[in-house]
């Protein structure tokens, strides 16, 4: 049978993958891969399931195999890599902004030790430098492998010269599989009379911690990308950024072009104003004139005090 691992690896990905593999463990299995990685826990649940297969296990990297997607390859008997593919390894780690507990750090260390052991067993002697680079202490290196390098170190056994038509066909097949699963779930939900409760952030955090962490990371990235365009003097840009953040707008090429055009317009306008400054007049700058316009019903002493205050205000303006 043939399965597709296209997209990020998270709990829902693992659920789809494992459910499709369930009951087919005795068959020969081919998994086509194009992923940027994701959750280590979800990836390991998929690795556990693929390890239960008693038939032949083959992975074909159609696009990318990054992070957990790269480590996933070591659980297959054979790995074939498209000539346009790219593979990237790095140590398991939490995002920089996440404050991990001692228990989580201990678990993280155990994961990296296990991955180092398994990868060392998979690669040949030529791959020793890769192991050293990936698991170098105190740093998190990203180690990229070309298809040729993957074959040279023993991770892959074959390079596939893939045509654009084949890539398109694979992507189309993957889309159909996702649509098929979505329709299946939709029909199942229609038959359920029980109303599902909307999950709060606290429930999401406790029940689906990996998904919660990824959601927080993506939201920080989105807000940070918009906020990078903010400037004290560019009011129209700031208003556009504020509305985008509040309304949950995705930061994409369209948004970036819109903000860039607004920013250019603001800069051009400011430059024109700087080159052609408007004449500035100071209201009531003449203390004697201001004094003459005072209410004539005031006493001489009140008029004198008013003149003094007018002069003081004039001095304060410079």
C-alpha atoms as one frame of an Amber mdcrd trajectory, in Angstrom:
protein
   0.000   0.000   0.000   1.032   3.627  -0.506   0.619   6.434   2.037   1.384
  10.139   1.827   3.047  12.264   4.496   2.648  15.721   3.000   2.615  18.714
   5.369   3.532  19.294   9.007   3.707  16.464  11.532   1.293  16.951  14.433
  -1.342  14.992  16.347  -3.930  15.150  13.568  -1.289  14.079  11.013  -0.352
  11.089  13.148  -4.026  10.196  13.609  -4.637  10.100   9.843  -1.395   8.245
   9.124  -1.813   5.616  11.846  -5.493   5.031  11.088  -4.719   4.370   7.412
  -1.877   2.024   8.323  -3.887   0.185  10.959  -4.894  -3.298   9.775  -2.339
  -3.233   6.968   0.771  -4.046   8.994   1.370  -7.293   7.088   1.544  -5.514
   3.707   4.488  -3.916   1.945   4.228  -0.183   2.649   5.553   2.796   0.697
   5.345   6.256   2.261   5.834   9.314   0.053   7.212  12.236   2.051   7.227
  16.016   1.732   7.307  17.627   5.183   8.996  20.423   7.076   8.776  18.446
  10.325   6.762  19.216  13.442   6.037  17.508  16.738   8.564  14.959  17.950
   5.911  13.143  20.004   3.530  12.852  17.046   6.389  11.789  14.769   7.461
   9.077  17.185   3.917   7.704  17.362   4.030   7.354  13.571   7.491   5.755
  13.778   6.157   3.253  16.312   3.301   2.360  13.985   5.537   1.953  10.924
   7.832  -0.278  13.012   4.915  -2.685  13.468   4.805  -3.358   9.727   6.122
  -6.837   8.963   6.217  -6.302   5.201   8.811  -4.228   3.368   8.948  -0.561
   4.337  10.051   2.008   1.762  10.151   5.803   1.998  10.255   8.061  -1.055
  11.189  11.706  -0.443   9.237  13.602  -3.105   9.988  17.074  -1.776  11.606
  17.826   1.592  12.255  15.741   4.687  13.108  18.257   7.419  13.557  17.955
  11.179  11.297  15.131  12.454  10.610  14.266   8.819  14.319  13.508   8.358
  14.543  11.324  11.478  11.416   9.486  10.308  13.446   8.083   7.398  15.603
   5.892   9.647  12.593   3.673  10.417  12.356   2.402   6.813  14.168  -0.506
   5.186  14.943   1.506   2.064  14.849   5.216   1.275  14.674   6.715  -2.201
  15.164  10.439  -2.740  13.934  12.591  -5.617  16.675  14.483  -7.431  15.020
  17.766  -6.378  14.591  16.793  -2.715  16.365  18.145   0.351  16.909  16.581
   3.781  17.672  18.500   6.977  18.561  17.214  10.453  18.845  19.093  13.722
  18.579  18.282  17.405  15.193  18.114  19.078  14.554  21.405  20.891  11.820
  23.646  22.225  11.295  27.111  20.646  13.552  29.827  22.080  10.617  31.638
  23.689   9.356  28.519  25.511  10.500  28.044  29.115  10.818  24.286  29.520
  10.613  22.647  32.934  13.406  20.449  34.287  11.287  17.393  33.521  10.827
  18.521  29.913  14.550  19.224  29.519  15.342  15.738  30.830  12.924  14.248
  28.315  14.478  16.370  25.561  17.952  15.097  26.397  16.714  11.502  26.292
  15.162  12.074  22.850  18.408  13.460  21.445  20.456  10.598  22.879  18.049
   8.089  21.357  18.038   9.799  17.967  21.843   9.954  17.970  22.010   6.217
  18.704  19.519   5.306  15.952  21.043   7.619  13.348  24.546   6.341  14.114
  23.322   2.780  13.566  21.752   3.754  10.218  24.582   5.766   8.632  27.869
   4.298   7.416  31.349   5.463   8.428  31.148   8.371   5.972  28.284   9.782
   7.994  30.297  10.232  11.211  30.855  13.934  10.504  27.097  14.426  10.148
  26.429  12.862  13.555  29.059  15.100  15.156  27.615  18.218  13.528  23.978
  17.479  14.404  24.640  16.629  18.046  27.362  19.193  18.732  26.961  20.328
  22.388  25.415  23.711  23.265  24.358  24.553  19.694  21.543  23.520  17.377
  23.041  23.087  13.925  20.886  22.552  10.864  22.596  19.949   8.700  21.359
  19.754   5.105  21.929  16.768   2.826  21.604  16.680  -0.923  20.266  13.468
  -2.508  23.831  12.543  -3.431  25.064  13.055   0.133  22.139  11.032   1.512
  23.176   8.092  -0.673  26.865   8.561   0.108  26.370   8.292   3.909  23.986
   5.340   3.679  20.704   7.075   4.558  19.256   6.553   1.072  19.845   3.873
  -1.511  18.606   5.520  -4.704  18.096   8.891  -6.369  14.952   9.270  -8.489
  15.019  11.616 -11.462  11.525  12.964 -10.981   9.720  15.010 -13.626   7.375
  17.954 -12.936   4.452  15.852 -14.176   5.224  13.152 -11.607   5.440  15.714
  -8.822   2.103  17.202  -9.837   0.493  13.761  -9.939   1.782  12.955  -6.454
   0.495  16.257  -5.077  -2.894  15.706  -6.719  -3.155  12.212  -5.256  -2.270
  13.557  -1.798  -4.958  16.263  -2.076  -7.555  13.659  -2.992  -6.589  11.553
   0.031  -6.943  14.542   2.380 -10.301  15.454   0.821 -11.473  11.857   1.164
 -10.547  11.788   4.857 -12.163  15.205   5.452 -15.426  14.089   3.838 -15.379
  10.902   5.890 -14.979  12.852   9.122 -17.640  15.353   8.051 -20.185  12.616
   7.379 -19.326  10.959  10.693 -19.921  14.216  12.555 -23.290  14.740  10.849
 -24.492  11.448  12.296 -23.506  12.438  15.814 -26.263  14.045  17.878 -23.955
  15.048  20.712 -22.915  18.699  20.604 -19.209  19.156  21.052 -18.036  21.728
  23.544 -15.758  24.508  22.268 -12.303  23.964  23.741 -10.779  26.737  25.827
  -7.108  27.731  25.629  -6.444  26.007  28.947  -8.083  22.797  27.718  -6.122
  22.968  24.465  -2.899  23.493  26.424  -3.519  20.547  28.748  -5.012  18.090
  26.250  -2.962  18.957  23.154   0.280  20.591  24.368   2.198  20.158  21.091
  -0.581  21.725  19.048  -0.865  24.549  21.617   2.867  25.298  21.455   2.797
  25.363  17.665  -0.266  27.651  17.647   1.448  30.075  20.030   4.639  30.013
  17.951   2.757  30.674  14.706   0.773  33.517  16.294   3.973  35.118  17.630
   5.513  34.861  14.167   2.408  36.410  12.549   2.194  39.321  15.006   5.957
  39.882  14.878   5.952  39.963  11.067   3.236  42.629  10.997   4.774  44.595
  13.886   8.097  44.868  12.024   6.406  47.410   9.702   5.356  49.740  12.539
   6.914  53.191  12.828   5.966  56.104  15.084   5.725  58.556  12.160   3.797
  56.338   9.741   0.192  56.511  10.957  -1.523  54.807   8.014   0.932  51.879
   8.220   0.422  51.562  11.983  -3.363  51.535  11.583  -3.100  48.862   8.873
  -0.843  46.748  11.126  -3.150  47.135  14.133  -6.233  46.028  12.171  -4.360
  43.079  10.645  -3.223  41.814  14.057  -6.654  42.271  15.696  -8.549  40.635
  12.809  -6.200  37.636  12.609  -5.104  38.401   9.048  -2.504  36.032   7.620
   0.900  37.554   6.862   1.421  36.673   3.212   2.803  38.235   0.029  -0.359
  40.307  -0.503  -0.214  41.787   3.002   3.502  42.468   2.678   3.024  44.268
  -0.667   0.170  46.354   0.753   2.232  47.409   3.783   5.275  48.152   1.628
   3.202  50.424  -0.636   1.723  52.260   2.356   5.170  52.654   3.867   6.572
  54.015   0.587   3.704  56.511   0.329   4.313  57.731   3.896   8.056  58.126
   3.284   7.459  59.981  -0.005   4.950  62.346   1.632   7.258  63.085   4.565
  10.164  63.776   2.211   8.026  66.229   0.219   6.936  68.005   3.403  10.550
  68.241   4.613  11.632  69.763   1.300   8.710  72.229   1.267   8.039  73.199
   4.893   4.864  75.153   5.672   5.193  78.614   7.232   4.559  78.364  10.927
   2.750  81.207  12.667   2.643  81.565  16.427  -0.808  82.694  17.606  -0.904
  85.645  19.989   2.860  86.033  19.745   2.674  89.761  20.348   2.150  90.355
  24.069   1.169  93.991  23.555  -1.528  92.995  21.020  -2.829  90.313  23.352
  -2.950  92.890  26.118  -4.900  95.326  23.916  -7.537  92.657  23.292  -8.135
  92.075  26.976 -11.474  92.822  28.480 -11.545  96.574  29.083 -13.528  96.031
  32.252 -10.416  94.593  33.970  -8.539  96.666  36.540  -5.073  98.088  35.722
  -3.515  95.509  38.032  -5.302  92.632  36.251  -4.201  93.983  32.881  -0.573
  94.202  34.056  -0.672  90.590  35.296  -2.215  89.492  32.012   0.589  91.187
  30.067   3.173  89.435  32.254   1.547  86.036  31.666   1.412  86.673  27.900
   5.133  87.465  27.823   5.913  84.333  29.876   3.900  82.164  27.475   5.763
  83.702  24.564   9.140  82.806  26.120   8.024  79.262  26.857   7.312  78.656
  23.159  11.023  78.896  22.278
